[in-house]
Amino acid sequence: MARRRLSLLNHLHALRLAIFCTLFLGSFSPATTADQLELVIVHTNDFHGHIKEEKNYAGAARISALVSQQRKRHPRVIFLDAGDAISGTPVSTMFKGLPIFEVMNLMNYDVGLLGNHEFDHGYKEILKFRETANHPLLASNALDPEGNLIADMATYILEIKGIRIGFIGVITQKTPSMITPLGNAGLTFLDPETVVKEEVMKMRSDVDLLVVLSHLGHEEDKDLADAVSGIDLIIGGHSHTYVNPPVKIDSTYVTQAHRYGTQVGLLKLTVDTDKNSVTQFSSRLIPAASLPLPDPVVLDRVNFFEEQVEDLVDMEITRSSRKMSASEIQAMFEKVLSHTAKADFGYYNSGGIRDSIPAGSITARHIWNIEPFANSLVTLKIKGSDYLKLLKRERESHPSTKSISTEKTYLVATNSFIGAHAVKAFGTAVHMNDLGILVRDVVIEHIKNNGLE
Ligand SMILES: [Zn+2]
């Protein structure tokens, strides 16, 4: 990041010079005509460690090839990421996310954002991501227990051949309920709308284009566009939404590019640098299959990391006669965990099922991609009424809740993520026992022995 900070200082000097010239020479210069400058923005979100090309996930090398192609064609190209770059693949989990940022460096990102999954290894690990990444990682509203910013910076200004672009990074306030409490105690997430409003007021007159990098989710992004004026573009993430074409709310464009590198967002804007506004806008989501051939340098690095995990994960454990949906996988996990822990029943949060099972050969990698978080199997001795509270959104739909008596105490098999949240919510009223074995290992072993039926 040292290079970027220096260039930011240079920008400040340039700005002072510009103000000087405007103040003292302005009256002598001829009337300026509007400067219409073209800008190309390539964006990703919720990449979740999918550096390798598999299924309909493009992989880092093909996305990088698109960015290089655009940079050859256009003078102004910026490459942005809207958070949750890590957690989703064996290579990310085994090396705690670092290889993903190393590969992103070769892809030449300009600006990134902290998503909730960047907290998966505890917030202190984010310092390593910041040290590894060549691009700044933003988040204006995430504070550590001392009240300091967890990200590199809240906002960032990038100047590219005559266009000054301001970035504000923002992350969902629901982050504490979505991340492991381990290593994440005492964090504060400020109200995104309030923080963005303040930053827009500070930056707007200083930039030609104002971009919010958001890890709030698509609906929340639309609300933000509605509530705060002065934002030209919101590049979103978190909800894994396929937004094509972008939504326009007042004068703000709102977009998002699905997840896992299945799509890459490509925007072309004309920026009027006199009026600080967007005069033309076109957009495309490019599916993985339509991307150029892999960039060999990036592919080399991806293979270097993948070779270190493939012996462990790329062996067939069974064959599947059909594709299994997320809810079928959730039920299968619950059955296996309950059986292994000899519990009354199993509960597995639907948000913890991160991928599907295809028809054909099933490898351990498939299970790693479904459960990339290295959660362990735990049992909870919990009162029926507390269990119902724990389920929150799934309370209506989960099959286990039909026969629950609120007064009875149950032994529930689940993962350590849910276990930690139960302890946080109910304290000593719930008794957690960590069985010290990983959920994915339990499931892999079960499938090896019993198949999927
Ligand atoms: Zn997220």
Residues whose N, C-alpha, C, O or C-beta is under 5 A from the ligand:
A	BS01	ZN	D84 G115 N116 H238
